[in-house]
Amino acid sequence: MTPAPWLLALEPVHACAGRVRWRYRCAPGSSRDPRSLQRGAEALRGVRSVRINAAARSLAIAYDAALTDAATLAAELRALPPPTAAAGAAAEGAPSLVGVAAAGATLLAGSTLPLALRSPVSAANALPLFGAALEDFLRTGITSHVLEATAVAISIGRGDHLAANTTAFLLALGEYLEHSIERRSDALLRQLLRPADDQVWVEREGQEQRIAADAVEVGDTVIVATGSVVPVDGTVLGGEALVNEATMTGESVPVARRRGDRVLSGTLLEEGRLRVYAERVGRQAAAARIADFVAQSLQAKGQTQLEAARLADRLVPMVLGLAGGTWALSGDWRRVAAVLQADYSCALKLATPVAFKSSMAAAGRAGMLVKGARALERLAAADTFVFDKTGTLTEGSLLVTDSVALDPAFTAEDLLNLAASVEEHYFHPMALAVVAAAQRLAAPRHFEHAEVEFIVAHGVASVVQGKRVVVGSRHFVEDDEGITLGPHEDRIAGLQAAGKTLLYIGWGGRLVGVLALRDRLRADSAATVARLRTLGVRRIVMLTGDTPERARAMADELGLDAFHAGLLPEDKAAVLHELAADGSRIAFVGDGVNDAPALSGAHVGIAMHRGADVARLAADVVLLEDNIARVADAKALALATRQLIDSNFRLTMVLNTSILGAAALGVLSPVSASLLHNGSTIAILLRALAGGGLPRPARRRKAG
């Protein structure tokens, strides 16, 4: 019952520069509405116009060759999910309550109809099932759809309309349930493939001019000012700036960038101005390559089907063989009819996806969006959890942990107050952390000072009590201000070894103290790690773009098994590949654009609530509230769902094997076999509906 891809086939017919035409075929049961398909195609990056001839199944697209190509468009079209029930409930071929109600009405009213009308009404009610079975048979041979249609057809032929109508109703109900909680569309990815700004400033022939983002060429000098997203990968030609690279490296502290430094697209220039030599533009830039990686990974994920459906198809020949054997041994068509009224397909194909979807709905109510049954299956099987650090295990905001006075004239509180006094009008994350720490003191004090001087990518300076005070980086106070740090190297080294970011404070030409800051660890991070171990997770690893010292300190505090520091986006995906090569089944938890490749490439990806849009898109599970404890809840939910499905499977096998055996031995009539089979199917289906969700302890925690 897993929804098929929207486009089952896409065959190229004609192509020339900037234009391509395909002949397409929609998957059985999916929307054939040309307007829905046109809207989906028009949302793809680089598409200029779309023309569809529904009668000829022809799809023609004119596109911008600078932004995309025919092969990329074909891959993106094949990855398009069918319209969701919310977006297109009325679309042609989509299951609806109308179809379920019609099947239910036929079931209830069937026995009251005149005899002459019962067979035609039952046959008309089953026409969608017959059509799907015929298409399955022509495409892949005998499947459970074929068996279902055969059972209904034989029931109609024998005049057993109750069995026929019951089977048709159950199948319609299951189809509706499957689509009603369908996986959310990945259409957001198409928006993320577009540049953050359609216009970019460049310097050409000595003049600054604003041009379209897709017109930037390799070798251009791109101007990036405060508040702008860097549009290209390149090297800084001039200027100084603080660049927030959290989207690419995961590091929460902005870094200084000046002439000769590399900058990446997708990073944010928080303060200053840069002239950047464009080396990679458009689809070759880092942000676009990450989005392409995600698109390819999502397409690959959509190819599998639920094992329950495959098993149901494999059992079809066995049921047919049993019917044939019964006739060969007994010659009793009544026994054959009874055998054909019962099979494993209904319960296996209906109860399994219903259990998944019921659990997905419960997950949503508990603060987790699960994007499909496959995500739950893989999360249940995951034995290795890999966490990104910043914004996942930590809150992504800095906290002052130490105020170390290195001059006897200052106390730790004096030092914090002095730094906060000159930092209070500065909106750098470190400045905000310092001011917040000073405000928490029992007796905050404000030092009167002269006008504050802001030195981009270095720090701040002013005059207090007639002496120059500077607050900033080591490079600023040591190299630019000439303040000696030598006598305090051991204290400084100890703070750095603890994984802390340091802010140096100079006054009157000497170092008077150091403030140590670190990313704030989430309150529930340690408890979540411990709970994951009780749920059977054997290895927990942390990945970060941060320094090894900071990473080691946090890993020790949380009791992690391993960590990898100083990583770029490509490095994170490579670490996952290494772990997977060892046989690990990996759940990756992250929140940034830089995490998208890892989220897509992991066994299962989990995105934090405040994560970047591309990370939330790439993930299989998205937390709907900012609580890392939901990661452990998601694992518990997946395990509970697997247990429910396993027990339903055992019930299905025991009950239907018993019914088939009794029918083959002549103990059950066709009507009795139909009633028992369909009754047990309904019972298992209701059990699947009612049993999905969080185990009881997790429900109590959520309620509390």
C-alpha positions in Angstrom: 0.0 0.0 0.0 3.0 2.3 -0.1 2.2 5.2 -2.5 4.0 4.9 -5.9 6.0 7.7 -7.3 3.8 10.2 -9.2 5.5 9.6 -12.6 6.0 5.9 -13.3 7.7 6.5 -16.7 9.4 9.5 -18.3 10.6 8.8 -21.8 12.5 11.5 -23.8 11.0 12.3 -27.2 12.8 15.5 -28.3 15.4 17.8 -26.9 17.2 20.9 -28.1 19.0 23.8 -26.4 16.8 25.1 -23.6 13.8 22.8 -24.4 12.9 19.2 -23.8 9.8 17.1 -24.4 9.0 13.8 -22.6 6.2 11.2 -22.8 5.1 10.5 -19.3 2.9 7.9 -17.5 1.5 8.4 -14.1 1.6 5.7 -11.5 -1.7 3.7 -10.9 -3.9 5.5 -8.3 -1.9 8.8 -8.5 -3.3 12.1 -9.8 -3.5 12.5 -13.5 -4.6 16.1 -13.3 -2.4 18.0 -15.8 -2.8 21.2 -13.8 -1.2 19.6 -10.7 1.6 18.2 -12.8 2.2 21.6 -14.5 2.3 23.4 -11.1 4.8 20.8 -9.8 7.1 21.2 -12.9 6.8 25.0 -12.9 8.2 25.0 -9.3 11.5 23.4 -10.4 14.6 25.6 -10.6 15.3 27.1 -14.0 12.0 26.2 -15.6 10.6 29.0 -17.8 7.4 27.4 -19.1 5.6 24.1 -19.0 3.1 22.7 -21.6 1.2 19.5 -21.1 -0.9 17.5 -23.5 -2.8 15.2 -21.2 -4.4 13.2 -24.1 -1.0 12.5 -25.6 0.7 12.2 -22.2 3.2 14.8 -23.5 5.2 17.1 -21.2 7.3 19.9 -22.8 9.5 22.2 -20.7 11.4 25.3 -21.7 14.3 26.0 -19.3 17.2 28.3 -18.6 20.3 26.3 -19.6 22.5 28.3 -17.2 20.5 27.1 -14.2 19.6 23.5 -15.1 19.7 20.8 -17.8 17.4 18.1 -19.2 19.0 15.3 -17.1 18.5 17.3 -13.8 14.9 18.2 -14.7 14.2 14.5 -15.5 15.6 13.4 -12.1 13.6 16.2 -10.3 10.4 15.3 -12.1 10.8 11.6 -11.2 11.3 12.7 -7.6 8.1 14.7 -7.5 5.7 13.2 -4.8 2.0 12.8 -5.7 -0.1 15.7 -4.5 -1.1 15.3 -0.9 -4.6 14.7 0.2 -4.7 18.2 1.7 -3.4 19.8 -1.5 -5.4 17.9 -3.9 -8.1 15.8 -2.4 -10.2 16.3 -5.4 -7.5 15.4 -7.9 -8.3 12.6 -10.3 -7.5 9.1 -8.9 -6.9 10.3 -5.3 -8.7 8.2 -2.7 -11.3 10.2 -0.8 -14.0 9.7 1.9 -16.5 9.6 -1.0 -15.0 6.4 -2.3 -14.9 4.9 1.2 -18.5 5.9 1.8 -19.6 4.5 -1.5 -17.9 1.2 -0.7 -19.5 1.2 2.8 -22.9 2.0 1.5 -22.6 -0.8 -1.0 -21.7 -3.2 1.8 -24.6 -2.1 4.0 -27.2 -1.9 1.3 -26.1 -4.9 -0.7 -28.4 -7.4 1.0 -31.4 -5.1 0.5 -31.0 -4.7 -3.3 -33.0 -6.8 -5.7 -31.2 -10.0 -6.7 -30.8 -8.8 -10.3 -28.9 -5.7 -9.2 -26.6 -7.1 -6.6 -23.9 -8.5 -9.0 -23.9 -5.4 -11.2 -23.6 -3.1 -8.1 -20.9 -5.1 -6.6 -19.0 -5.2 -9.9 -19.3 -1.5 -10.3 -18.1 -0.9 -6.8 -15.0 -3.1 -7.5 -14.1 -1.5 -10.8 -11.2 0.6 -9.4 -9.8 -2.6 -7.8 -10.1 -4.5 -11.1 -8.4 -1.7 -13.0 -5.5 -1.5 -10.6 -5.2 -5.3 -10.6 -5.1 -5.4 -14.4 -2.4 -2.8 -14.6 -0.4 -4.7 -11.9 -0.8 -7.9 -13.8 0.4 -6.4 -17.1 3.3 -4.6 -15.5 4.6 -7.1 -12.8 2.5 -10.3 -13.0 0.5 -11.8 -10.1 0.4 -9.5 -7.1 -1.8 -9.1 -4.0 -3.9 -6.7 -6.0 -4.5 -9.4 -8.5 -5.4 -11.9 -5.8 -7.8 -9.3 -4.2 -9.5 -8.7 -7.5 -9.7 -12.4 -8.1 -11.3 -13.1 -4.7 -13.8 -10.3 -5.3 -14.6 -11.5 -8.9 -15.1 -15.1 -7.7 -17.3 -13.9 -4.9 -19.4 -11.9 -7.3 -19.5 -14.9 -9.7 -20.7 -17.2 -6.9 -23.2 -14.7 -5.8 -21.4 -14.1 -2.5 -21.9 -10.3 -2.5 -21.2 -9.9 1.2 -17.6 -11.2 0.8 -17.1 -9.1 -2.4 -18.4 -5.9 -0.9 -16.6 -6.4 2.4 -13.2 -6.9 0.7 -13.8 -3.8 -1.5 -14.7 -1.7 1.5 -11.7 -2.7 3.5 -9.4 -2.0 0.6 -11.0 1.4 0.0 -10.7 2.2 3.7 -7.0 1.2 3.8 -6.3 3.2 0.7 -7.9 6.3 2.2 -6.0 5.9 5.5 -2.7 5.5 3.6 -3.2 8.8 1.8 -4.9 10.8 4.5 -1.6 10.9 6.6 0.6 10.9 3.6 4.2 12.1 3.7 4.5 15.9 3.4 5.7 17.2 0.1 9.4 18.0 -0.6 8.4 21.0 -2.7 10.3 23.3 -0.2 13.5 22.0 -1.7 12.8 23.6 -5.0 12.6 27.0 -3.2 15.9 26.4 -1.4 17.6 25.7 -4.8 17.0 29.3 -5.7 19.5 31.9 -4.4 18.7 33.7 -1.2 18.8 37.0 -3.1 17.9 37.4 -6.8 20.3 40.4 -7.1 24.0 40.6 -6.3 26.4 43.6 -6.2 29.5 43.1 -8.4 32.4 45.4 -9.3 33.0 45.7 -13.1 35.2 48.2 -14.8 35.7 50.0 -11.6 32.0 50.5 -11.0 29.7 48.7 -8.5 26.6 47.5 -10.2 23.7 45.3 -9.2 23.0 42.3 -11.4 20.9 39.1 -11.4 22.3 36.4 -9.1 22.4 33.9 -12.0 24.4 36.3 -14.1 27.4 36.2 -11.8 30.4 34.7 -13.5 33.7 33.1 -12.3 36.2 35.9 -11.9 33.7 38.6 -11.0 34.4 40.7 -7.9 31.4 40.3 -5.7 30.6 42.9 -3.0 29.1 41.6 0.2 27.9 44.0 2.9 26.5 43.7 6.4 23.4 41.5 6.6 24.0 39.9 3.2 24.3 36.2 2.4 27.5 35.4 0.6 26.3 34.3 -2.9 29.5 32.6 -4.2 32.4 30.5 -3.1 35.6 32.5 -3.4 38.6 34.3 -1.9 38.5 37.7 -0.1 40.3 40.4 -2.2 39.8 43.1 0.4 37.9 44.3 3.5 37.3 42.8 6.9 34.2 41.3 8.2 32.7 38.9 10.8 31.1 36.0 9.0 28.6 33.6 10.6 29.4 30.2 9.1 27.0 28.2 11.3 25.0 27.1 8.2 28.2 25.5 6.7 30.4 24.6 9.7 28.0 24.4 12.6 30.2 26.7 14.6 28.1 29.3 16.5 30.8 31.9 16.9 31.3 34.2 13.9 34.8 34.3 12.4 36.9 37.1 11.1 37.5 37.1 7.3 40.0 39.3 5.6 42.2 39.4 2.4 43.3 35.9 1.4 40.7 34.0 3.4 38.1 31.7 1.8 34.4 32.3 2.1 31.5 29.9 1.2 28.1 30.6 -0.3 25.2 30.5 2.2 27.2 32.1 5.0 26.0 35.3 6.6 28.1 38.5 6.8 27.2 39.9 10.2 29.4 43.0 10.2 31.8 44.6 7.8 32.2 44.6 4.1 34.1 42.2 1.8 35.2 42.1 -1.9 35.2 38.5 -3.0 36.8 36.9 -6.1 34.1 34.5 -7.4 35.5 31.0 -7.9 32.4 28.9 -7.8 29.0 30.3 -8.9 25.5 29.0 -9.5 25.1 25.3 -9.2 28.8 24.8 -8.5 28.7 26.9 -5.3 28.6 25.1 -1.9 25.0 25.8 -1.0 23.7 24.6 -4.4 25.8 21.5 -4.3 24.5 20.6 -0.8 20.9 21.1 -2.1 21.6 18.9 -5.1 23.0 16.2 -2.8 19.8 16.3 -0.8 17.6 16.1 -3.9 19.5 13.0 -5.2 19.3 11.4 -1.7 15.6 12.0 -1.4 15.0 10.5 -4.8 16.9 7.4 -3.9 14.9 7.0 -0.7 11.6 6.9 -2.6 12.3 3.6 -4.4 11.6 1.0 -1.6 8.3 -0.5 -0.6 7.1 -1.9 2.7 8.2 -5.4 3.3 4.7 -6.3 4.4 3.4 -5.5 0.9 6.2 -7.6 -0.7 5.5 -10.5 1.6 1.8 -10.3 0.8 2.6 -10.5 -2.9 4.9 -13.5 -2.3 2.2 -15.3 -0.5 -0.2 -15.0 -3.4 1.0 -18.0 -5.3 0.8 -20.1 -2.1 -2.8 -19.2 -1.6 -3.6 -19.9 -5.3 -1.6 -23.2 -5.0 -3.6 -24.2 -2.0 -6.9 -23.6 -3.9 -5.6 -25.7 -6.8 -4.5 -28.5 -4.4 -7.8 -28.4 -2.7 -9.7 -28.9 -5.9 -7.3 -31.6 -7.1 -7.7 -33.6 -3.9 -11.4 -33.1 -3.3 -13.0 -31.9 -6.5 -15.2 -29.7 -4.3 -15.6 -26.2 -5.8 -17.2 -25.2 -2.5 -13.9 -25.8 -0.7 -12.0 -23.9 -3.5 -14.4 -20.9 -3.1 -13.9 -21.0 0.6 -10.1 -21.0 0.3 -10.2 -18.1 -2.2 -12.3 -16.0 0.2 -9.4 -16.0 2.7 -5.8 -14.8 2.2 -3.0 -13.0 3.9 -3.0 -10.0 1.7 -5.7 -7.8 3.2 -4.4 -8.0 6.8 -0.8 -7.7 5.8 -1.3 -4.9 3.3 -3.8 -2.9 5.3 -2.8 -3.4 9.0 1.0 -2.7 8.4 0.7 0.7 6.8 -2.2 1.7 9.1 0.0 0.9 12.1 2.7 3.1 10.6 0.3 5.9 9.9 -1.4 5.7 13.3 2.0 6.0 14.9 2.9 8.9 12.6 -0.2 10.7 13.7 0.6 10.1 17.3 4.1 11.3 16.8 2.7 14.5 15.4 0.6 15.1 18.5 3.7 14.4 20.6 5.9 17.0 18.8 7.5 14.9 16.0 6.8 14.9 12.3 7.7 11.4 10.9 7.9 11.6 7.1 6.9 8.0 6.2 6.8 4.4 7.3 10.3 3.8 6.1 11.6 6.4 8.6 10.1 4.5 11.5 11.4 1.2 10.2 14.9 2.6 9.9 14.8 4.4 13.2 13.8 1.2 15.0 16.7 -0.5 13.4 19.3 2.3 14.2 22.0 1.2 16.6 24.3 4.2 16.2 23.2 7.8 16.9 25.4 10.6 15.5 24.7 14.1 16.8 25.8 17.4 15.3 26.9 19.6 18.2 25.8 23.2 17.7 22.1 23.7 18.0 21.5 20.0 18.6 23.3 18.9 21.8 23.8 22.6 22.6 21.4 25.5 22.4 23.5 27.4 19.8 23.9 30.4 22.2 27.0 31.3 24.1 27.3 31.4 27.9 30.0 33.0 30.1 31.5 30.2 32.2 34.6 31.8 33.8 35.7 35.3 34.7 39.4 35.1 35.4 40.9 38.3 36.9 44.7 38.5 36.2 45.3 41.8 38.0 44.9 42.1 41.8 43.1 45.5 41.3 40.1 43.6 39.7 37.8 41.0 41.1 36.0 38.5 38.8 32.8 40.6 39.1 34.8 43.8 38.3 36.2 42.2 35.2 32.7 41.1 33.9 31.2 44.6 34.7 34.1 46.3 32.9 33.7 44.2 29.8 29.9 44.5 29.8 30.1 48.3 30.1 31.9 48.7 26.8 30.1 45.8 25.1 26.5 46.8 25.9 25.8 48.5 22.6 27.4 45.8 20.5 25.3 43.0 19.1 27.9 40.4 18.5 26.9 37.0 20.1 29.9 37.1 22.5 29.0 40.7 23.5 25.4 39.7 24.2 26.6 36.8 26.3 28.9 39.1 28.4 26.2 41.6 29.0 23.7 38.9 30.0 26.2 37.5 32.5 26.9 40.9 34.1 23.1 41.4 34.5 22.9 38.2 36.4 25.4 39.4 39.0 24.1 40.2 42.5 25.4 43.8 42.2 25.9 44.8 38.6 28.1 47.9 38.1 28.5 50.2 35.1 31.9 51.7 34.4 31.7 55.2 32.9 33.5 55.3 29.6 34.2 57.4 26.6 32.8 56.7 23.2 33.2 53.1 22.2 35.2 52.2 19.1 34.2 49.1 17.2 37.0 47.3 15.4 35.4 44.9 12.9 36.4 41.3 13.4 38.6 42.3 16.4 36.7 43.7 19.3 35.8 47.0 21.0 37.9 49.8 22.6 37.1 52.8 24.8 38.6 54.8 27.7 37.8 54.1 31.3 39.2 56.3 34.1 41.7 57.8 31.7 43.1 54.5 30.5 42.4 52.7 27.2 40.3 49.5 27.6 40.1 46.9 24.9 37.9 43.8 24.8 38.3 41.2 22.0 40.4 38.5 20.4 43.9 37.5 21.3 45.1 38.8 17.9 43.5 42.2 18.8 45.0 42.7 22.2 48.4 41.0 21.6 49.3 42.0 18.0 47.3 45.2 17.5 47.5 46.6 21.0 50.9 45.2 22.0 49.6 43.7 25.3 51.8 40.9 26.6 50.1 37.6 27.5 53.2 35.6 28.3 53.0 35.4 32.1 49.4 34.0 31.9 49.9 31.4 29.1 49.3 28.5 31.5 45.9 29.9 32.7 44.9 30.6 29.1 46.0 27.2 27.9 44.0 25.5 30.6 40.8 27.4 29.5 41.4 26.5 25.9 42.0 22.9 26.7 38.5 22.9 28.4 37.1 23.7 25.0 36.1 27.3 25.8 36.2 30.5 23.6 38.2 33.3 25.2 37.6 37.0 25.3 40.7 39.0 26.4 40.4 42.3 28.4 43.2 44.8 28.4 43.3 48.1 30.5 46.1 50.6 30.5 48.3 48.5 28.3 48.2 45.3 30.4 46.1 42.2 30.4 43.7 42.4 33.4 41.6 39.3 32.7 40.0 36.8 30.4 36.4 35.8 30.0 35.7 32.2 29.0 32.6 31.3 27.0 31.1 28.1 25.7 28.1 27.0 23.8 25.3 26.2 26.3 24.6 22.5 26.6 20.9 21.6 26.4 19.5 20.7 29.8 18.2 17.3 28.5 21.1 16.3 26.4 22.8 14.1 29.0 19.4 12.5 29.9 18.6 11.9 26.3 22.0 10.2 25.7 21.4 8.0 28.7 17.9 7.1 27.6 19.0 6.2 24.1 21.3 3.6 25.6 18.4 2.0 27.5 16.6 1.8 24.2 19.3 -0.4 22.7 21.6 2.2 21.0 25.1 0.8 21.2 27.2 3.8 20.1 26.7 7.6 20.3 29.0 9.9 18.4 29.3 13.7 18.0 30.3 15.6 14.8 31.2 19.3 14.8 33.1 22.0 13.0 34.4 23.2 16.3 37.9 22.7 17.7 39.0 19.4 19.1 39.5 20.8 22.6 35.9 22.1 22.8 34.5 18.9 21.2 36.5 16.6 23.6 35.2 18.6 26.7 31.6 18.2 25.6 31.9 14.6 24.7 33.4 13.8 28.1 30.6 15.7 29.9 27.9 13.8 28.0 29.6 10.4 28.1 29.7 10.0 24.3 31.6 7.1 22.7 33.5 9.2 20.2 33.6 12.6 18.5 35.0 14.1 15.3 35.9 17.8 15.2 36.9 20.5 12.7 34.6 19.1 10.0 33.2 20.7 6.9 29.8 19.5 5.4 31.5 17.0 3.1 33.5 15.6 6.0 30.4 14.9 8.0 28.9 12.8 5.2 32.3 11.0 4.8 32.3 10.1 8.5 28.8 8.6 8.2 30.0 6.5 5.2 32.9 5.2 7.3 30.6 4.3 10.1 28.1 2.6 7.7 31.0 0.6 6.2 31.5 -0.9 9.6 27.9 -2.2 9.5 26.4 0.6 11.7 22.8 1.6 11.1 23.0 5.3 11.7 20.5 7.9 12.9 21.9 11.4 12.4 20.6 14.3 14.4 21.3 17.9 13.1 19.9 21.3 12.4 22.0 23.3 9.9 22.3 23.6 6.1 25.7 21.9 6.6 23.9 18.9 8.1 21.7 18.3 5.1 24.1 15.9 3.3 24.6 13.9 6.5 20.8 13.9 7.2 20.1 12.6 3.7 22.9 10.0 3.6 22.2 8.5 7.0 20.2 5.4 7.7 17.6 7.8 9.1 17.9 11.6 9.6 16.4 13.7 12.5 16.2 17.5 12.3 15.9 19.8 15.3 12.9 22.2 15.6 14.9 25.4 14.9 16.9 23.8 12.2 17.5 25.3 8.7 14.8 24.6 6.2 17.0 22.4 4.0 17.9 20.3 7.0 14.2 19.9 8.0 13.5 18.9 4.4 16.3 16.4 4.1 15.4 14.7 7.4 13.1 11.7 7.8 12.0 12.9 11.3 11.5 16.6 12.2 11.1 17.7 15.8 8.1 20.1 16.1 9.3 21.5 19.4 12.7 22.6 20.6 13.3 19.6 22.9 16.1 17.2 22.4 14.2 14.6 24.5 12.0 14.1 21.5 14.9 12.3 19.8 14.7 9.5 22.4 10.9 9.6 22.2 11.2 9.1 18.4 13.3 6.0 19.0 10.9 4.7 21.5 8.0 5.3 19.2 9.7 3.4 16.4 10.5 0.4 18.6 6.9 0.3 19.8 5.6 0.5 16.2 7.8 -2.3 15.2 6.6 -4.5 18.1 3.0 -3.7 17.1 3.6 -4.6 13.5 5.4 -7.8 14.5 2.6 -8.9 16.7 0.0 -8.0 14.1 2.0 -10.1 11.6 2.0 -13.1 13.9 -1.8 -12.7 14.5 -2.3 -12.5 10.7 -0.3 -15.6 10.0 -1.9 -17.7 12.8 -5.5 -16.6 12.1 -5.4 -16.8 8.3 -3.5 -20.0 8.2 -6.1 -21.5 10.5 -8.9 -20.2 8.3 -7.3 -21.4 5.1 -6.6 -24.9 6.6 -10.2 -25.1 7.9 -11.6 -24.0 4.5 -9.4 -26.5 2.6 -10.6 -29.3 4.9 -14.3 -28.4 4.3 -14.9 -27.3 7.9 -15.8 -23.7 6.8 -18.3 -22.7 4.1 -17.4 -19.8 1.7 -19.6 -17.5 3.7 -18.1 -18.5 7.0 -14.5 -18.3 5.6 -15.3 -14.8 4.3 -16.8 -13.6 7.6 -13.9 -15.0 9.7 -11.3 -13.7 7.3 -12.8 -10.2 7.0 -13.7 -10.1 10.6 -10.2 -10.9 11.7 -8.9 -8.4 9.2 -11.1 -5.7 10.7 -10.0 -6.6 14.2 -6.3 -6.5 13.2 -6.8 -3.2 11.4 -8.5 -1.7 14.5 -5.7 -3.0 16.6 -3.3 -1.2 14.3 -5.3 2.0 14.5 -5.6 2.0 18.3 -2.1 0.6 19.1 0.1 3.1 17.3 2.0 5.8 19.2 4.4 6.3 22.1 4.8 3.7 24.7 3.0 4.5 28.0 6.0 5.9 30.0 6.8 8.4 27.2 3.1 9.4 27.0 3.2 10.2 30.7 6.3 12.3 30.3 4.7 14.2 27.4 1.6 14.8 29.4 3.6 16.0 32.4 
